[in-house]
Amino acid sequence: MTTNTQATTPLLNDGDIGQYLLNNPEFFSRNPDVLVQMKGPIADRGAGVVDFQSAMVDRLRDEIQNLTACTQDVIETSRTNMTYLTRTHAATLALLSAQDADHMARIISDDLPLLLDVDVVAFGFEQDIRAEAALRLPGVRMLPFSYLDAQIGEGGDVALIRDMLDDGTIFSDQHEMVRSAALARLRPGANCASGVLALGSSMSGAFHAGQGTDLLNFLARVCEKLFQRWLAKA
């Protein structure tokens, strides 16, 4: 014959909880979400009398919730920025490893999409006698004169396009998959026409005006200097 004995957990009363909080004054600092759920005492002050204490507690509770949400947003933004920074560093190192202009062109088209986590990376130069050497590179796009001013803006460096409509001028046979794009102008120097470094995404809205452009601009300046170096030797 066996007997089942159920272990009972003693119930905590108000005194036990109060004593625990007194012994652990940092409890709500470690668990702010618990404090948010607490209800303060509501005093009966008569009809038509506003309980300011309760109103202040409610306001503080709302502020805690807002601060918690803001803190989470800052953390997520910092993580995202670090990811973009790491990817840009990797892309820069890959570009610096190029042995010549042709090798660099293939790195842009083949390696940068993976390193930057985009679907397509393309580059091109406006048709100009100064771009003769650049237009011989593998994968290069030949752009109409003044095309960059029309897409990026006259004299502009970067354009983030939420909904990209490309007829193949920039992204060639991959243009149908591109729904959003980031375009960065290249200025390799007096011996070469203006060009573009283009990042394409199959997701509409992947690039938009609210995003920062510092890292893309930096990557474009790296490409710019490297093109200037390699094309001078072509």
Residue frames as a rotation matrix with the C-alpha (Angstrom) as fourth column:
MET 1
0.583 0.813 0.000 0.00
0.813 -0.583 0.000 0.00
0.000 0.000 -1.000 0.00
THR 2
-0.572 -0.790 0.219 1.40
0.797 -0.599 -0.076 3.38
0.191 0.131 0.973 -1.00
THR 3
0.407 0.655 -0.636 0.43
0.758 -0.631 -0.165 6.84
-0.509 -0.415 -0.754 0.12
ASN 4
-0.044 -0.359 0.932 0.69
0.807 -0.563 -0.179 9.90
0.589 0.744 0.314 -2.14
THR 5
0.211 0.030 -0.977 1.81
0.793 -0.590 0.153 12.93
-0.571 -0.807 -0.148 -0.23
GLN 6
0.475 0.024 0.880 1.47
0.693 -0.626 -0.357 16.31
0.542 0.780 -0.314 -1.94
ALA 7
-0.499 -0.705 -0.504 4.02
0.860 -0.472 -0.191 18.87
-0.103 -0.529 0.842 -1.00
THR 8
0.645 0.758 0.095 2.33
0.759 -0.650 0.034 22.12
0.088 0.051 -0.995 -0.11
THR 9
-0.460 -0.750 0.475 3.89
0.680 -0.642 -0.354 25.51
0.571 0.160 0.805 -0.70
PRO 10
-0.213 0.406 -0.889 3.17
0.838 -0.392 -0.380 27.99
-0.503 -0.825 -0.256 2.08
LEU 11
0.444 0.469 0.763 1.24
0.792 -0.603 -0.091 31.02
0.418 0.645 -0.640 0.84
LEU 12
-0.721 -0.693 -0.023 2.89
0.653 -0.668 -0.358 34.40
0.233 -0.273 0.934 1.11
ASN 13
0.413 0.840 -0.353 1.01
0.897 -0.441 0.000 37.11
-0.156 -0.316 -0.936 2.93
ASP 14
0.824 -0.025 0.567 1.35
0.206 -0.918 -0.340 40.88
0.529 0.397 -0.751 2.66
GLY 15
0.833 -0.521 0.184 3.82
-0.407 -0.352 0.843 40.93
-0.374 -0.777 -0.506 5.53
ASP 16
0.339 -0.719 0.606 6.12
0.495 0.684 0.536 38.40
-0.800 0.119 0.588 3.87
ILE 17
0.408 -0.131 0.904 6.08
0.884 -0.192 -0.427 40.28
0.229 0.973 0.038 0.55
GLY 18
0.921 -0.020 0.390 6.62
-0.074 -0.989 0.125 43.63
0.383 -0.144 -0.913 2.26
GLN 19
0.684 -0.704 0.192 9.56
-0.215 0.058 0.975 42.29
-0.698 -0.708 -0.112 4.27
TYR 20
0.273 -0.572 0.774 11.12
0.821 0.557 0.122 40.80
-0.501 0.602 0.622 1.10
LEU 21
0.587 0.002 0.809 10.88
0.602 -0.669 -0.436 44.17
0.540 0.744 -0.394 -0.68
LEU 22
0.933 -0.275 0.234 12.44
-0.361 -0.733 0.577 45.89
0.012 -0.623 -0.782 2.34
ASN 23
0.447 -0.790 0.420 15.28
0.053 0.492 0.869 43.38
-0.893 -0.366 0.262 2.31
ASN 24
-0.320 -0.497 0.807 15.71
0.837 0.251 0.487 43.78
-0.444 0.831 0.336 -1.48
PRO 25
0.171 0.450 -0.876 15.20
0.132 -0.892 -0.433 47.49
-0.976 -0.041 -0.212 -2.25
GLU 26
-0.584 -0.456 -0.671 16.70
-0.579 -0.345 0.739 47.04
-0.568 0.820 -0.062 -5.75
PHE 27
-0.444 0.436 0.783 13.98
0.431 0.870 -0.241 44.54
-0.786 0.230 -0.574 -6.77
PHE 28
0.632 0.775 -0.003 11.97
0.386 -0.318 -0.866 47.00
-0.672 0.546 -0.500 -8.88
SER 29
0.239 -0.637 -0.733 15.17
-0.742 -0.607 0.285 48.33
-0.626 0.476 -0.618 -10.46
ARG 30
-0.796 -0.552 0.251 15.89
-0.314 0.729 0.608 44.82
-0.518 0.405 -0.754 -11.71
ASN 31
-0.646 0.657 0.389 12.26
0.752 0.636 0.173 44.19
-0.134 0.404 -0.905 -12.65
PRO 32
-0.889 0.281 -0.362 10.73
-0.254 -0.960 -0.119 47.46
-0.380 -0.014 0.925 -13.92
ASP 33
-0.657 0.680 -0.326 8.06
-0.251 0.210 0.945 45.53
0.711 0.703 0.033 -15.82
VAL 34
-0.381 0.511 -0.771 6.67
0.840 0.539 -0.058 44.36
0.386 -0.670 -0.635 -12.49
LEU 35
-0.712 0.055 -0.700 6.48
0.419 -0.766 -0.487 47.92
-0.563 -0.640 0.523 -11.19
VAL 36
-0.912 0.368 -0.183 4.56
-0.376 -0.567 0.733 48.97
0.166 0.737 0.656 -14.29
GLN 37
-0.401 0.787 -0.468 1.82
0.189 0.571 0.799 46.48
0.897 0.232 -0.377 -13.42
MET 38
-0.697 0.098 -0.710 1.46
0.717 0.101 -0.690 47.65
0.005 -0.990 -0.141 -9.81
LYS 39
0.136 0.807 0.575 -1.57
0.459 -0.565 0.686 49.63
0.878 0.171 -0.447 -8.69
GLY 40
-0.865 -0.455 0.212 -1.18
0.072 -0.530 -0.845 52.39
0.497 -0.715 0.491 -6.16
PRO 41
-0.555 0.682 -0.476 -3.65
0.757 0.177 -0.629 53.03
-0.345 -0.709 -0.614 -3.35
ILE 42
-0.521 0.505 0.689 -6.72
0.323 -0.630 0.706 55.00
0.790 0.590 0.165 -4.39
ALA 43
-0.898 0.169 -0.406 -8.00
0.354 -0.272 -0.895 57.28
-0.262 -0.947 0.185 -1.69
ASP 44
-0.050 0.953 0.298 -11.69
0.917 -0.074 0.391 58.10
0.395 0.293 -0.871 -1.44
ARG 45
-0.864 -0.380 -0.330 -11.61
0.478 -0.826 -0.300 61.88
-0.159 -0.417 0.895 -1.22
GLY 46
-0.205 0.886 -0.415 -15.23
0.204 -0.376 -0.904 62.48
-0.957 -0.270 -0.103 -2.00
ALA 47
0.395 0.470 0.789 -17.25
0.853 0.130 -0.505 63.28
-0.340 0.873 -0.350 -5.09
GLY 48
0.942 0.035 0.335 -15.65
0.228 -0.798 -0.558 65.70
0.248 0.601 -0.760 -7.51
VAL 49
0.615 -0.784 0.083 -12.21
-0.603 -0.399 0.691 65.50
-0.509 -0.475 -0.718 -5.86
VAL 50
0.748 -0.414 -0.519 -9.35
-0.341 0.431 -0.835 64.39
0.569 0.802 0.181 -8.10
ASP 51
0.841 -0.520 0.149 -6.80
0.149 0.488 0.860 61.98
-0.520 -0.701 0.488 -6.66
PHE 52
0.720 -0.604 -0.342 -3.56
-0.683 -0.529 -0.504 63.62
0.124 0.596 -0.793 -7.87
GLN 53
-0.095 -0.782 0.617 -1.42
-0.753 0.462 0.469 60.93
-0.651 -0.420 -0.632 -6.28
SER 54
0.223 0.264 0.938 -3.05
0.281 0.904 -0.321 58.25
-0.933 0.336 0.128 -8.40
ALA 55
0.986 0.167 -0.013 -2.76
0.047 -0.353 -0.934 60.42
-0.160 0.921 -0.356 -11.50
MET 56
0.405 -0.909 -0.101 0.95
-0.909 -0.412 0.063 60.98
-0.099 0.067 -0.993 -10.87
VAL 57
-0.164 -0.428 0.889 1.54
-0.353 0.867 0.352 57.25
-0.921 -0.256 -0.293 -10.37
ASP 58
0.606 0.469 0.642 -0.24
0.428 0.489 -0.760 56.53
-0.671 0.735 0.096 -13.67
ARG 59
0.925 -0.293 -0.241 1.87
-0.378 -0.661 -0.648 59.16
0.031 0.690 -0.723 -15.39
LEU 60
0.029 -0.962 0.273 5.09
-0.908 0.089 0.409 57.70
-0.418 -0.260 -0.871 -14.00
ARG 61
0.068 0.071 0.995 3.98
0.067 0.995 -0.076 54.24
-0.995 0.072 0.063 -15.13
ASP 62
0.922 0.307 0.237 3.44
0.265 -0.053 -0.963 55.55
-0.283 0.950 -0.131 -18.66
GLU 63
0.636 -0.749 -0.186 6.86
-0.772 -0.611 -0.175 57.21
0.017 0.255 -0.967 -18.61
ILE 64
-0.124 -0.667 0.735 8.50
-0.567 0.656 0.499 53.94
-0.815 -0.355 -0.459 -17.55
GLN 65
0.409 0.352 0.842 6.80
0.422 0.745 -0.516 52.12
-0.809 0.567 0.157 -20.40
ASN 66
0.998 -0.032 -0.050 7.89
-0.059 -0.535 -0.843 54.78
0.001 0.844 -0.536 -22.90
LEU 67
0.317 -0.945 0.085 11.48
-0.920 -0.285 0.269 54.74
-0.230 -0.163 -0.959 -21.61
THR 68
-0.026 -0.274 0.961 11.57
-0.148 0.952 0.267 50.96
-0.989 -0.136 -0.065 -21.84
ALA 69
0.733 0.371 0.570 10.35
0.489 0.294 -0.821 51.09
-0.472 0.881 0.034 -25.45
CYS 70
0.885 -0.442 -0.148 12.88
-0.455 -0.749 -0.483 53.84
0.102 0.494 -0.863 -26.32
THR 71
0.098 -0.880 0.465 15.70
-0.773 0.227 0.592 51.87
-0.627 -0.418 -0.658 -24.73
GLN 72
0.181 0.045 0.982 14.79
0.290 0.952 -0.097 48.82
-0.940 0.303 0.160 -26.78
ASP 73
0.959 0.204 0.195 14.67
0.249 -0.289 -0.924 50.92
-0.132 0.935 -0.328 -29.96
VAL 74
0.590 -0.804 -0.078 18.14
-0.803 -0.594 0.046 52.34
-0.083 0.036 -0.996 -29.22
ILE 75
-0.059 -0.602 0.796 19.53
-0.415 0.740 0.529 48.85
-0.908 -0.299 -0.294 -28.63
GLU 76
0.449 0.311 0.838 18.03
0.538 0.655 -0.531 47.50
-0.714 0.689 0.127 -31.87
THR 77
0.995 -0.088 -0.046 19.26
-0.094 -0.673 -0.733 50.53
0.033 0.734 -0.678 -33.83
SER 78
0.307 -0.940 0.147 22.77
-0.865 -0.211 0.455 50.13
-0.397 -0.266 -0.878 -32.41
ARG 79
-0.022 -0.274 0.961 22.82
0.022 0.961 0.275 46.46
-1.000 0.027 -0.015 -33.36
THR 80
0.759 0.377 0.531 21.64
0.526 0.126 -0.841 47.24
-0.385 0.917 -0.102 -36.88
ASN 81
0.868 -0.471 -0.161 24.23
-0.496 -0.802 -0.333 49.99
0.028 0.368 -0.929 -37.30
MET 82
0.040 -0.886 0.461 26.99
-0.688 0.310 0.656 47.67
-0.725 -0.344 -0.597 -36.11
THR 83
0.244 0.116 0.963 25.87
0.429 0.877 -0.215 45.05
-0.870 0.466 0.164 -38.64
TYR 84
0.966 0.137 0.219 25.96
0.257 -0.427 -0.867 47.59
-0.025 0.894 -0.448 -41.47
LEU 85
0.603 -0.798 -0.018 29.37
-0.777 -0.592 0.212 48.83
-0.180 -0.114 -0.977 -40.31
THR 86
-0.019 -0.601 0.799 30.79
-0.279 0.771 0.573 45.30
-0.960 -0.212 -0.182 -40.19
ARG 87
0.506 0.282 0.815 29.45
0.631 0.523 -0.573 44.54
-0.588 0.804 0.087 -43.68
THR 88
0.987 -0.158 -0.032 30.92
-0.145 -0.775 -0.615 47.77
0.072 0.611 -0.788 -45.06
HIS 89
0.270 -0.937 0.223 34.30
-0.795 -0.086 0.601 46.93
-0.543 -0.339 -0.768 -43.56
ALA 90
0.024 -0.220 0.975 34.20
0.193 0.958 0.212 43.46
-0.981 0.183 0.066 -45.14
ALA 91
0.805 0.332 0.492 33.25
0.537 -0.056 -0.842 44.92
-0.252 0.942 -0.224 -48.52
THR 92
0.827 -0.542 -0.152 36.05
-0.559 -0.822 -0.108 47.48
-0.067 0.175 -0.982 -48.30
LEU 93
0.014 -0.850 0.527 38.64
-0.549 0.434 0.714 44.81
-0.836 -0.299 -0.461 -47.52
ALA 94
0.287 0.161 0.944 37.41
0.555 0.776 -0.301 42.74
-0.781 0.610 0.133 -50.45
LEU 95
0.983 0.111 0.149 37.77
0.186 -0.579 -0.794 45.72
-0.002 0.808 -0.590 -52.79
LEU 96
0.568 -0.823 -0.004 41.27
-0.777 -0.538 0.327 46.46
-0.271 -0.182 -0.945 -51.51
SER 97
0.063 -0.538 0.841 42.30
-0.103 0.834 0.542 42.90
-0.993 -0.120 -0.003 -52.34
ALA 98
0.923 0.362 0.130 41.70
0.092 0.119 -0.989 43.49
-0.374 0.924 0.077 -56.07
GLN 99
0.051 -0.961 0.271 44.73
0.595 0.247 0.765 42.79
-0.802 0.123 0.584 -58.23
ASP 100
-0.948 -0.269 0.167 43.59
0.297 -0.569 0.767 44.92
-0.112 0.777 0.619 -61.16
ALA 101
-0.671 0.718 -0.186 40.55
-0.714 -0.693 -0.098 46.75
-0.199 0.067 0.978 -62.53
ASP 102
-0.244 0.587 -0.771 38.96
-0.522 0.591 0.615 43.58
0.817 0.553 0.162 -63.98
HIS 103
-0.613 -0.045 -0.789 39.33
0.519 0.730 -0.444 41.78
0.596 -0.682 -0.424 -60.66
MET 104
-0.940 0.264 -0.215 37.76
0.004 -0.623 -0.782 44.72
-0.341 -0.736 0.585 -58.84
ALA 105
-0.495 0.787 -0.369 34.85
-0.834 -0.311 0.455 44.77
0.243 0.533 0.810 -61.29
ARG 106
-0.216 0.391 -0.894 34.16
-0.047 0.911 0.410 41.09
0.975 0.131 -0.179 -60.57
ILE 107
-0.846 -0.093 -0.526 34.37
0.510 0.150 -0.847 41.68
0.158 -0.984 -0.079 -56.81
ILE 108
-0.814 0.574 -0.090 31.72
-0.522 -0.790 -0.320 44.39
-0.255 -0.213 0.943 -57.11
SER 109
-0.179 0.801 -0.572 29.34
-0.865 0.149 0.479 42.23
0.469 0.580 0.666 -59.14
ASP 110
0.043 0.154 -0.987 29.96
-0.066 0.986 0.151 38.83
0.997 0.059 0.053 -57.54
ASP 111
-0.518 -0.400 -0.756 31.15
0.648 0.394 -0.652 39.37
0.559 -0.827 0.055 -53.96
LEU 112
-0.955 0.072 0.287 29.56
-0.209 -0.851 -0.483 42.61
0.209 -0.521 0.828 -52.74
PRO 113
-0.050 0.998 -0.032 25.95
-0.565 -0.002 0.825 41.36
0.824 0.059 0.564 -52.94
LEU 114
0.334 0.110 -0.936 26.77
0.500 0.821 0.275 38.65
0.799 -0.560 0.219 -50.39
LEU 115
-0.602 -0.687 -0.407 28.94
0.716 -0.239 -0.656 40.89
0.353 -0.686 0.636 -48.22
LEU 116
-0.943 0.248 0.223 26.37
-0.290 -0.940 -0.178 43.72
0.166 -0.233 0.958 -48.16
ASP 117
-0.688 0.708 0.159 23.31
0.459 0.594 -0.660 41.43
-0.562 -0.381 -0.734 -47.91
VAL 118
-0.054 0.672 -0.738 21.62
-0.653 -0.583 -0.483 42.81
-0.756 0.456 0.470 -51.02
ASP 119
0.598 0.401 0.694 20.39
0.168 0.784 -0.597 41.06
-0.784 0.474 0.402 -54.15
VAL 120
0.581 -0.383 0.718 22.38
0.782 0.018 -0.623 42.94
0.226 0.924 0.310 -56.80
VAL 121
0.348 -0.512 -0.785 25.36
0.135 -0.801 0.583 45.27
-0.928 -0.309 -0.209 -56.90
ALA 122
0.514 -0.133 0.848 26.12
0.858 0.079 -0.508 46.97
0.001 0.988 0.155 -60.21
PHE 123
0.003 -0.513 -0.859 28.33
0.243 -0.832 0.498 49.77
-0.970 -0.211 0.122 -61.44
GLY 124
0.388 0.140 0.911 28.47
0.919 0.017 -0.394 51.88
-0.070 0.990 -0.122 -64.56
PHE 125
-0.487 -0.570 -0.662 29.85
0.411 -0.818 0.402 55.01
-0.771 -0.076 0.632 -66.18
GLU 126
0.582 0.668 -0.463 28.35
-0.062 -0.531 -0.845 57.64
-0.811 0.521 -0.268 -68.41
GLN 127
0.472 -0.380 0.795 29.34
0.856 0.413 -0.311 57.25
-0.210 0.828 0.521 -72.03
ASP 128
0.890 -0.333 -0.313 32.21
-0.332 -0.942 0.058 59.62
-0.313 0.052 -0.948 -72.59
ILE 129
0.633 -0.716 -0.295 35.54
-0.168 0.244 -0.955 59.47
0.755 0.654 0.034 -74.35
ARG 130
-0.172 -0.708 0.685 37.14
-0.873 -0.213 -0.439 59.69
0.457 -0.673 -0.581 -70.93
ALA 131
0.237 0.363 0.901 35.39
-0.797 0.603 -0.033 56.46
-0.555 -0.710 0.432 -69.88
GLU 132
0.367 -0.090 -0.926 36.90
-0.799 0.478 -0.364 54.37
0.475 0.874 0.104 -72.66
ALA 133
-0.662 -0.691 -0.291 39.00
-0.417 0.662 -0.623 52.23
0.623 -0.291 -0.726 -70.30
ALA 134
-0.706 0.437 0.558 36.21
-0.549 0.161 -0.820 51.90
-0.448 -0.885 0.126 -67.73
LEU 135
0.289 0.922 -0.256 33.66
-0.880 0.151 -0.450 50.75
-0.376 0.356 0.856 -70.31
ARG 136
-0.009 -0.355 -0.935 35.85
-0.655 0.708 -0.262 47.75
0.755 0.610 -0.239 -71.14
LEU 137
-0.754 -0.304 0.583 35.50
-0.657 0.390 -0.645 46.32
-0.031 -0.869 -0.494 -67.62
PRO 138
-0.759 0.496 -0.421 33.46
0.292 0.839 0.459 43.11
0.581 0.226 -0.782 -67.15
GLY 139
-0.222 0.801 -0.556 29.89
0.974 0.212 -0.083 43.79
0.051 -0.560 -0.827 -66.03
VAL 140
-0.821 -0.125 -0.557 30.12
0.246 -0.958 -0.148 47.55
-0.515 -0.258 0.818 -66.48
ARG 141
0.246 0.933 0.264 26.94
0.858 -0.083 -0.507 49.44
-0.451 0.351 -0.820 -67.45
MET 142
-0.809 -0.418 0.413 27.07
0.573 -0.715 0.401 52.16
0.128 0.561 0.818 -70.09
LEU 143
-0.050 0.795 -0.605 24.92
0.782 -0.346 -0.519 55.06
-0.622 -0.499 -0.604 -68.93
PRO 144
0.380 0.253 0.890 23.48
0.811 -0.553 -0.189 57.86
0.445 0.794 -0.415 -71.06
PHE 145
-0.694 -0.639 0.331 25.01
0.453 -0.745 -0.489 61.30
0.559 -0.189 0.807 -70.62
SER 146
-0.656 0.363 0.661 23.49
-0.614 -0.767 -0.188 63.18
0.439 -0.529 0.726 -67.63
TYR 147
0.058 0.690 -0.721 21.72
0.054 0.719 0.693 60.00
0.997 -0.079 0.004 -66.51
LEU 148
-0.433 -0.310 -0.847 23.21
0.799 0.303 -0.519 60.29
0.418 -0.901 0.117 -63.02
ASP 149
-0.988 0.115 0.100 21.97
-0.144 -0.922 -0.359 63.84
0.051 -0.369 0.928 -62.52
ALA 150
-0.262 0.955 -0.138 18.48
-0.630 -0.061 0.774 62.66
0.731 0.290 0.617 -63.42
GLN 151
0.245 0.356 -0.902 18.59
0.280 0.865 0.417 59.72
0.928 -0.354 0.113 -60.99
ILE 152
-0.172 -0.438 -0.882 20.63
0.959 0.130 -0.251 61.10
0.225 -0.889 0.398 -58.09
GLY 153
0.848 0.383 -0.367 20.09
0.450 -0.886 0.114 64.81
-0.282 -0.262 -0.923 -58.53
GLU 154
0.671 -0.597 0.440 22.40
0.172 -0.451 -0.876 67.37
0.722 0.663 -0.199 -60.05
GLY 155
-0.099 -0.842 0.531 25.66
-0.568 -0.390 -0.725 67.24
0.817 -0.373 -0.439 -58.13
GLY 156
0.617 0.434 0.656 24.21
-0.784 0.272 0.557 64.78
0.064 -0.859 0.509 -55.60
ASP 157
-0.490 -0.867 0.088 26.21
-0.869 0.477 -0.133 61.95
0.073 -0.141 -0.987 -54.05
VAL 158
-0.985 0.160 0.069 23.60
0.138 0.958 -0.252 59.38
-0.107 -0.238 -0.965 -52.96
ALA 159
-0.334 0.941 -0.049 19.98
-0.887 -0.296 0.355 58.60
0.320 0.162 0.933 -53.75
LEU 160
-0.924 0.171 0.343 17.87
-0.028 0.861 -0.507 56.07
-0.382 -0.478 -0.791 -51.83
ILE 161
-0.572 0.704 -0.422 14.94
-0.736 -0.213 0.642 54.93
0.362 0.678 0.640 -53.95
ARG 162
-0.378 0.507 0.775 12.03
-0.629 0.473 -0.617 53.21
-0.679 -0.720 0.141 -52.19
ASP 163
0.497 0.588 0.638 10.39
0.179 0.651 -0.738 51.97
-0.849 0.481 0.218 -55.38
MET 164
-0.418 -0.814 -0.403 12.89
-0.354 -0.263 0.898 51.49
-0.837 0.518 -0.178 -58.18
LEU 165
0.779 0.565 0.274 11.83
0.086 0.336 -0.938 51.33
-0.622 0.754 0.213 -61.81
ASP 166
-0.205 -0.921 -0.331 14.80
-0.522 -0.183 0.833 50.34
-0.828 0.344 -0.443 -63.95
ASP 167
0.774 0.501 -0.388 14.59
-0.565 0.267 -0.781 49.43
-0.288 0.823 0.489 -67.61
GLY 168
0.818 -0.538 0.201 17.89
0.563 0.821 -0.094 47.60
-0.114 0.190 0.975 -67.45
THR 169
0.697 -0.563 0.444 20.08
-0.142 -0.715 -0.684 50.66
0.702 0.414 -0.579 -67.76
ILE 170
0.119 -0.652 0.749 21.66
-0.967 -0.246 -0.060 50.10
0.224 -0.717 -0.660 -64.34
PHE 171
-0.052 -0.091 0.994 20.83
-0.688 0.725 0.031 46.53
-0.723 -0.683 -0.100 -63.34
SER 172
-0.719 -0.336 -0.609 20.87
-0.694 0.389 0.605 45.01
0.034 0.858 -0.513 -66.84
ASP 173
-0.384 0.582 -0.716 19.16
-0.241 0.686 0.687 41.60
0.891 0.436 -0.123 -67.05
GLN 174
-0.636 0.150 -0.757 18.50
0.718 0.476 -0.508 41.61
0.284 -0.867 -0.410 -63.29
HIS 175
-0.925 0.206 0.320 16.42
-0.245 -0.966 -0.086 44.78
0.291 -0.158 0.943 -63.38
GLU 176
-0.095 0.978 -0.185 13.08
-0.266 0.154 0.951 42.94
0.959 0.139 0.246 -63.10
MET 177
0.146 0.115 -0.983 13.92
0.750 0.635 0.186 41.62
0.645 -0.764 0.006 -59.64
VAL 178
-0.812 -0.541 -0.219 15.00
0.557 -0.607 -0.567 45.00
0.174 -0.582 0.794 -58.26
ARG 179
0.257 0.965 0.051 12.27
0.827 -0.247 0.506 46.80
0.500 -0.088 -0.861 -56.33
SER 180
0.988 -0.030 -0.148 14.36
0.062 -0.814 0.577 49.24
-0.138 -0.580 -0.803 -54.30
ALA 181
0.426 -0.872 0.240 17.82
0.763 0.203 -0.614 50.71
0.487 0.445 0.752 -54.86
ALA 182
0.702 -0.376 -0.604 20.61
0.201 -0.710 0.675 52.82
-0.683 -0.596 -0.423 -53.43
LEU 183
0.657 -0.446 0.608 22.69
0.651 -0.071 -0.756 54.79
0.380 0.892 0.244 -55.94
ALA 184
0.569 -0.566 -0.596 26.04
0.273 -0.554 0.786 56.39
-0.776 -0.610 -0.161 -55.11
ARG 185
0.975 -0.199 -0.095 27.86
-0.177 -0.449 -0.876 58.63
0.132 0.871 -0.473 -57.57
LEU 186
0.416 -0.906 0.079 31.46
0.739 0.388 0.551 57.83
-0.530 -0.171 0.831 -58.47
ARG 187
0.962 -0.220 -0.158 33.90
-0.270 -0.838 -0.475 60.58
-0.028 0.500 -0.866 -59.44
PRO 188
0.706 -0.700 0.105 37.10
0.671 0.709 0.217 58.75
-0.226 -0.083 0.971 -60.42
GLY 189
-0.103 -0.780 -0.617 38.80
0.373 -0.606 0.703 61.95
-0.922 -0.158 0.353 -61.56
ALA 190
0.122 0.128 -0.984 39.42
-0.595 -0.784 -0.176 64.13
-0.794 0.607 -0.020 -64.56
ASN 191
-0.714 -0.512 -0.477 40.51
-0.685 0.372 0.626 61.17
-0.144 0.774 -0.617 -66.68
CYS 192
-0.876 0.479 -0.054 37.22
0.456 0.861 0.225 59.27
0.154 0.173 -0.973 -66.34
ALA 193
-0.402 0.827 0.393 33.54
-0.287 -0.521 0.804 60.12
0.870 0.210 0.447 -66.69
SER 194
-0.409 0.351 0.842 31.18
-0.910 -0.086 -0.406 60.02
-0.070 -0.933 0.354 -63.70
GLY 195
-0.621 0.183 -0.762 29.93
-0.107 0.943 0.314 56.62
0.776 0.277 -0.567 -62.64
VAL 196
0.183 0.752 0.633 27.58
-0.905 -0.122 0.407 54.95
0.383 -0.648 0.659 -60.17
LEU 197
-0.948 -0.251 -0.196 27.69
-0.133 0.872 -0.471 52.19
0.289 -0.420 -0.860 -57.58
ALA 198
-0.171 0.983 0.067 24.20
-0.841 -0.181 0.510 50.70
0.513 0.031 0.858 -57.37
LEU 199
-0.976 -0.015 0.217 22.78
-0.148 0.777 -0.611 48.40
-0.159 -0.629 -0.761 -54.69
GLY 200
-0.369 0.886 -0.279 19.52
-0.701 -0.068 0.710 46.66
0.610 0.458 0.647 -55.56
SER 201
-0.860 0.189 0.474 17.03
-0.282 0.597 -0.751 44.83
-0.425 -0.779 -0.460 -53.36
SER 202
-0.781 0.615 -0.112 14.11
0.248 0.469 0.848 42.64
0.574 0.634 -0.518 -54.37
MET 203
-0.193 0.705 -0.682 12.13
0.977 0.072 -0.202 44.03
-0.093 -0.706 -0.703 -51.43
SER 204
0.087 0.317 0.945 10.21
0.455 -0.856 0.245 47.25
0.886 0.409 -0.218 -52.03
GLY 205
0.819 0.244 0.520 11.11
-0.246 -0.669 0.701 49.89
0.519 -0.702 -0.488 -49.45
ALA 206
0.592 -0.672 -0.445 14.40
0.797 0.571 0.197 48.23
0.122 -0.471 0.874 -48.48
PHE 207
-0.682 -0.729 -0.060 16.00
0.732 -0.680 -0.045 51.62
-0.007 -0.075 0.997 -49.18
HIS 208
0.461 0.844 0.273 14.23
0.811 -0.526 0.258 54.84
0.361 0.102 -0.927 -48.30
ALA 209
0.245 -0.364 0.899 14.90
0.115 -0.909 -0.400 58.50
0.963 0.201 -0.181 -47.61
GLY 210
0.843 0.164 0.513 14.94
-0.444 -0.328 0.834 58.09
0.305 -0.931 -0.203 -43.83
GLN 211
0.818 -0.563 -0.120 18.07
0.570 0.763 0.306 55.94
-0.081 -0.319 0.944 -43.83
GLY 212
0.490 -0.753 -0.438 21.61
-0.287 -0.614 0.735 57.14
-0.823 -0.235 -0.517 -43.26
THR 213
0.992 -0.128 0.004 23.94
0.032 0.223 -0.974 57.28
0.124 0.966 0.225 -46.25
ASP 214
0.529 -0.843 0.103 27.35
-0.796 -0.450 0.406 57.68
-0.296 -0.297 -0.908 -44.59
LEU 215
0.013 -0.557 0.830 28.45
-0.166 0.818 0.551 54.06
-0.986 -0.145 -0.082 -45.03
LEU 216
0.585 0.246 0.773 27.30
0.679 0.373 -0.633 53.86
-0.443 0.895 0.051 -48.64
ASN 217
0.968 -0.252 -0.003 28.99
-0.223 -0.852 -0.473 57.16
0.117 0.458 -0.881 -49.39
PHE 218
0.277 -0.906 0.321 32.19
-0.722 0.024 0.691 55.86
-0.634 -0.423 -0.648 -47.79
LEU 219
0.116 -0.192 0.975 32.06
0.329 0.933 0.145 52.66
-0.937 0.304 0.171 -49.85
ALA 220
0.868 0.241 0.434 31.54
0.486 -0.238 -0.841 54.70
-0.100 0.941 -0.324 -53.02
ARG 221
0.765 -0.640 -0.076 34.58
-0.640 -0.768 0.023 56.85
-0.073 0.030 -0.997 -52.19
VAL 222
0.042 -0.736 0.676 36.66
-0.320 0.631 0.707 53.68
-0.946 -0.246 -0.209 -51.75
CYS 223
0.374 0.177 0.911 35.52
0.702 0.588 -0.402 52.43
-0.607 0.789 0.095 -55.18
GLU 224
0.998 0.062 -0.004 36.18
0.049 -0.815 -0.577 55.83
-0.039 0.576 -0.816 -56.63
LYS 225
0.429 -0.903 0.010 39.80
-0.786 -0.368 0.497 55.91
-0.445 -0.221 -0.868 -55.46
LEU 226
-0.096 -0.464 0.881 40.44
0.013 0.884 0.467 52.33
-0.995 0.056 -0.079 -56.56
PHE 227
0.667 0.369 0.647 38.97
0.648 0.141 -0.749 52.93
-0.367 0.919 -0.145 -60.02
GLN 228
0.915 -0.360 -0.183 41.12
-0.397 -0.885 -0.245 56.00
-0.073 0.296 -0.952 -60.30
ARG 229
0.088 -0.933 0.348 44.20
-0.648 0.212 0.732 53.92
-0.757 -0.290 -0.586 -59.47
TRP 230
-0.116 -0.144 0.983 43.45
0.325 0.929 0.174 50.99
-0.939 0.340 -0.061 -61.75
LEU 231
0.758 0.484 0.437 42.12
0.554 -0.125 -0.823 52.90
-0.343 0.866 -0.363 -64.72
ALA 232
0.708 -0.582 -0.400 45.20
-0.595 -0.797 0.105 55.11
-0.380 0.164 -0.910 -64.74
LYS 233
-0.308 -0.866 0.394 47.21
-0.498 0.500 0.709 51.96
-0.811 0.022 -0.585 -65.42
ALA 234
0.354 0.544 0.761 44.87
0.333 0.687 -0.646 50.64
-0.874 0.482 0.062 -68.12
